[in-house]
Amino acid sequence: MKNPVYEQVQTRKVKARLRMLQHAQRVSGNVSQTCRFFGVSRALFYIWKKRFE
């Protein structure tokens, strides 16, 4: 049986990561600047980007 709370948390995480990727693409156009804004490393950004591709 699926845990609805766990699924909600996972959904929020995915949406937050997607927002960050969209920010880099649409708003700043600069990965380094986006990573500083969201407080994540560039390496982590590229890991998440690869997962969404």
N, CA, C and O atoms as CSV, one atom per row, in Angstrom:
chain,resi,resn,atom,element,x,y,z
A,1,MET,N,N,0.840,-1.185,0.000
A,1,MET,CA,C,0.000,0.000,0.000
A,1,MET,C,C,0.885,1.248,0.000
A,1,MET,O,O,1.889,1.308,0.709
A,2,LYS,N,N,0.508,2.223,-0.787
A,2,LYS,CA,C,1.292,3.446,-0.904
A,2,LYS,C,C,0.982,4.395,0.247
A,2,LYS,O,O,-0.150,4.487,0.721
A,3,ASN,N,N,2.018,5.090,0.677
A,3,ASN,CA,C,1.875,6.061,1.746
A,3,ASN,C,C,1.616,7.434,1.125
A,3,ASN,O,O,2.496,7.972,0.452
A,4,PRO,N,N,0.427,8.015,1.333
A,4,PRO,CA,C,0.102,9.293,0.686
A,4,PRO,C,C,0.986,10.451,1.147
A,4,PRO,O,O,1.261,11.361,0.364
A,5,VAL,N,N,1.431,10.433,2.389
A,5,VAL,CA,C,2.298,11.507,2.886
A,5,VAL,C,C,3.648,11.447,2.183
A,5,VAL,O,O,4.183,12.475,1.768
A,6,TYR,N,N,4.194,10.254,2.053
A,6,TYR,CA,C,5.467,10.069,1.354
A,6,TYR,C,C,5.353,10.550,-0.087
A,6,TYR,O,O,6.254,11.217,-0.596
A,7,GLU,N,N,4.260,10.217,-0.736
A,7,GLU,CA,C,4.059,10.629,-2.127
A,7,GLU,C,C,3.956,12.147,-2.243
A,7,GLU,O,O,4.459,12.724,-3.207
A,8,GLN,N,N,3.317,12.796,-1.285
A,8,GLN,CA,C,3.210,14.256,-1.305
A,8,GLN,C,C,4.584,14.900,-1.159
A,8,GLN,O,O,4.899,15.871,-1.848
A,9,VAL,N,N,5.392,14.359,-0.268
A,9,VAL,CA,C,6.742,14.892,-0.063
A,9,VAL,C,C,7.562,14.724,-1.330
A,9,VAL,O,O,8.255,15.651,-1.749
A,10,GLN,N,N,7.489,13.562,-1.935
A,10,GLN,CA,C,8.236,13.307,-3.167
A,10,GLN,C,C,7.766,14.232,-4.286
A,10,GLN,O,O,8.582,14.746,-5.051
A,11,THR,N,N,6.475,14.443,-4.383
A,11,THR,CA,C,5.930,15.327,-5.411
A,11,THR,C,C,6.443,16.747,-5.219
A,11,THR,O,O,6.796,17.416,-6.190
A,12,ARG,N,N,6.487,17.211,-3.970
A,12,ARG,CA,C,7.002,18.556,-3.691
A,12,ARG,C,C,8.466,18.684,-4.081
A,12,ARG,O,O,8.882,19.701,-4.636
A,13,LYS,N,N,9.247,17.647,-3.787
A,13,LYS,CA,C,10.669,17.673,-4.134
A,13,LYS,C,C,10.856,17.748,-5.647
A,13,LYS,O,O,11.678,18.518,-6.143
A,14,VAL,N,N,10.097,16.951,-6.361
A,14,VAL,CA,C,10.205,16.933,-7.820
A,14,VAL,C,C,9.816,18.290,-8.390
A,14,VAL,O,O,10.489,18.802,-9.285
A,15,LYS,N,N,8.747,18.871,-7.886
A,15,LYS,CA,C,8.306,20.180,-8.379
A,15,LYS,C,C,9.346,21.261,-8.105
A,15,LYS,O,O,9.578,22.129,-8.946
A,16,ALA,N,N,9.971,21.209,-6.935
A,16,ALA,CA,C,10.998,22.197,-6.594
A,16,ALA,C,C,12.203,22.062,-7.525
A,16,ALA,O,O,12.761,23.062,-7.977
A,17,ARG,N,N,12.593,20.838,-7.802
A,17,ARG,CA,C,13.730,20.615,-8.701
A,17,ARG,C,C,13.394,21.069,-10.115
A,17,ARG,O,O,14.226,21.659,-10.803
A,18,LEU,N,N,12.189,20.794,-10.531
A,18,LEU,CA,C,11.762,21.208,-11.860
A,18,LEU,C,C,11.729,22.732,-11.971
A,18,LEU,O,O,12.114,23.289,-12.999
A,19,ARG,N,N,11.269,23.407,-10.913
A,19,ARG,CA,C,11.274,24.879,-10.904
A,19,ARG,C,C,12.688,25.415,-11.066
A,19,ARG,O,O,12.911,26.392,-11.782
A,20,MET,N,N,13.641,24.773,-10.399
A,20,MET,CA,C,15.025,25.214,-10.497
A,20,MET,C,C,15.550,25.044,-11.925
A,20,MET,O,O,16.207,25.938,-12.459
A,21,LEU,N,N,15.262,23.906,-12.531
A,21,LEU,CA,C,15.708,23.668,-13.905
A,21,LEU,C,C,15.063,24.666,-14.869
A,21,LEU,O,O,15.717,25.162,-15.786
A,22,GLN,N,N,13.793,24.953,-14.658
A,22,GLN,CA,C,13.101,25.920,-15.507
A,22,GLN,C,C,13.664,27.321,-15.311
A,22,GLN,O,O,13.767,28.092,-16.266
A,23,HIS,N,N,14.026,27.648,-14.083
A,23,HIS,CA,C,14.617,28.960,-13.805
A,23,HIS,C,C,15.906,29.133,-14.599
A,23,HIS,O,O,16.143,30.184,-15.194
A,24,ALA,N,N,16.723,28.107,-14.604
A,24,ALA,CA,C,17.992,28.178,-15.339
A,24,ALA,C,C,17.743,28.345,-16.829
A,24,ALA,O,O,18.479,29.053,-17.517
A,25,GLN,N,N,16.718,27.700,-17.311
A,25,GLN,CA,C,16.447,27.723,-18.745
A,25,GLN,C,C,15.744,29.013,-19.175
A,25,GLN,O,O,16.114,29.611,-20.185
A,26,ARG,N,N,14.753,29.436,-18.430
A,26,ARG,CA,C,13.905,30.548,-18.869
A,26,ARG,C,C,14.306,31.902,-18.311
A,26,ARG,O,O,14.278,32.902,-19.027
A,27,VAL,N,N,14.677,31.941,-17.045
A,27,VAL,CA,C,14.886,33.228,-16.385
A,27,VAL,C,C,16.324,33.705,-16.510
A,27,VAL,O,O,16.591,34.746,-17.110
A,28,SER,N,N,17.238,32.947,-15.946
A,28,SER,CA,C,18.609,33.447,-15.889
A,28,SER,C,C,19.435,33.049,-17.101
A,28,SER,O,O,20.259,33.831,-17.575
A,29,GLY,N,N,19.223,31.850,-17.602
A,29,GLY,CA,C,20.057,31.358,-18.688
A,29,GLY,C,C,21.462,31.035,-18.227
A,29,GLY,O,O,22.344,30.764,-19.041
A,30,ASN,N,N,21.672,31.063,-16.916
A,30,ASN,CA,C,22.999,30.873,-16.348
A,30,ASN,C,C,22.911,29.855,-15.212
A,30,ASN,O,O,22.270,30.113,-14.193
A,31,VAL,N,N,23.550,28.709,-15.386
A,31,VAL,CA,C,23.468,27.630,-14.400
A,31,VAL,C,C,24.114,28.038,-13.079
A,31,VAL,O,O,23.550,27.789,-12.014
A,32,SER,N,N,25.278,28.655,-13.136
A,32,SER,CA,C,25.970,29.050,-11.903
A,32,SER,C,C,25.126,30.010,-11.076
A,32,SER,O,O,25.024,29.871,-9.857
A,33,GLN,N,N,24.535,30.966,-11.737
A,33,GLN,CA,C,23.697,31.954,-11.058
A,33,GLN,C,C,22.463,31.286,-10.440
A,33,GLN,O,O,22.077,31.601,-9.315
A,34,THR,N,N,21.861,30.380,-11.172
A,34,THR,CA,C,20.687,29.662,-10.668
A,34,THR,C,C,21.050,28.821,-9.452
A,34,THR,O,O,20.307,28.796,-8.470
A,35,CYS,N,N,22.179,28.138,-9.509
A,35,CYS,CA,C,22.603,27.297,-8.387
A,35,CYS,C,C,22.858,28.132,-7.136
A,35,CYS,O,O,22.505,27.721,-6.031
A,36,ARG,N,N,23.464,29.292,-7.306
A,36,ARG,CA,C,23.674,30.185,-6.163
A,36,ARG,C,C,22.337,30.626,-5.585
A,36,ARG,O,O,22.160,30.657,-4.367
A,37,PHE,N,N,21.401,30.966,-6.458
A,37,PHE,CA,C,20.083,31.433,-6.029
A,37,PHE,C,C,19.349,30.356,-5.227
A,37,PHE,O,O,18.726,30.657,-4.209
A,38,PHE,N,N,19.422,29.097,-5.685
A,38,PHE,CA,C,18.710,28.003,-5.029
A,38,PHE,C,C,19.546,27.296,-3.959
A,38,PHE,O,O,19.028,26.456,-3.223
A,39,GLY,N,N,20.824,27.630,-3.869
A,39,GLY,CA,C,21.676,27.052,-2.835
A,39,GLY,C,C,22.059,25.605,-3.071
A,39,GLY,O,O,22.146,24.820,-2.127
A,40,VAL,N,N,22.288,25.244,-4.331
A,40,VAL,CA,C,22.719,23.881,-4.656
A,40,VAL,C,C,23.994,23.946,-5.493
A,40,VAL,O,O,24.303,24.972,-6.098
A,41,SER,N,N,24.718,22.848,-5.517
A,41,SER,CA,C,25.945,22.809,-6.309
A,41,SER,C,C,25.613,22.597,-7.783
A,41,SER,O,O,24.540,22.105,-8.132
A,42,ARG,N,N,26.554,22.977,-8.633
A,42,ARG,CA,C,26.356,22.753,-10.067
A,42,ARG,C,C,26.319,21.262,-10.375
A,42,ARG,O,O,25.575,20.825,-11.253
A,43,ALA,N,N,27.119,20.484,-9.655
A,43,ALA,CA,C,27.125,19.029,-9.876
A,43,ALA,C,C,25.739,18.448,-9.609
A,43,ALA,O,O,25.245,17.628,-10.383
A,44,LEU,N,N,25.118,18.873,-8.514
A,44,LEU,CA,C,23.774,18.397,-8.188
A,44,LEU,C,C,22.768,18.869,-9.230
A,44,LEU,O,O,21.867,18.118,-9.605
A,45,PHE,N,N,22.910,20.095,-9.698
A,45,PHE,CA,C,22.035,20.612,-10.752
A,45,PHE,C,C,22.074,19.698,-11.972
A,45,PHE,O,O,21.032,19.342,-12.522
A,46,TYR,N,N,23.272,19.322,-12.388
A,46,TYR,CA,C,23.399,18.495,-13.591
A,46,TYR,C,C,22.899,17.065,-13.366
A,46,TYR,O,O,22.427,16.420,-14.302
A,47,ILE,N,N,23.000,16.572,-12.144
A,47,ILE,CA,C,22.417,15.255,-11.828
A,47,ILE,C,C,20.907,15.320,-11.998
A,47,ILE,O,O,20.310,14.447,-12.628
A,48,TRP,N,N,20.289,16.360,-11.434
A,48,TRP,CA,C,18.834,16.512,-11.547
A,48,TRP,C,C,18.423,16.734,-12.998
A,48,TRP,O,O,17.413,16.199,-13.454
A,49,LYS,N,N,19.207,17.521,-13.712
A,49,LYS,CA,C,18.889,17.788,-15.114
A,49,LYS,C,C,18.888,16.492,-15.917
A,49,LYS,O,O,18.004,16.266,-16.744
A,50,LYS,N,N,19.875,15.650,-15.672
A,50,LYS,CA,C,19.970,14.373,-16.385
A,50,LYS,C,C,18.754,13.491,-16.091
A,50,LYS,O,O,18.263,12.798,-16.981
A,51,ARG,N,N,18.269,13.515,-14.854
A,51,ARG,CA,C,17.100,12.711,-14.483
A,51,ARG,C,C,15.839,13.168,-15.207
A,51,ARG,O,O,14.975,12.352,-15.530
A,52,PHE,N,N,15.732,14.467,-15.462
A,52,PHE,CA,C,14.531,14.993,-16.103
A,52,PHE,C,C,14.567,14.891,-17.617
A,52,PHE,O,O,13.545,15.088,-18.274
A,53,GLU,N,N,15.717,14.590,-18.174
A,53,GLU,CA,C,15.812,14.502,-19.638
A,53,GLU,C,C,15.295,13.184,-20.151
A,53,GLU,O,O,15.303,12.946,-21.358
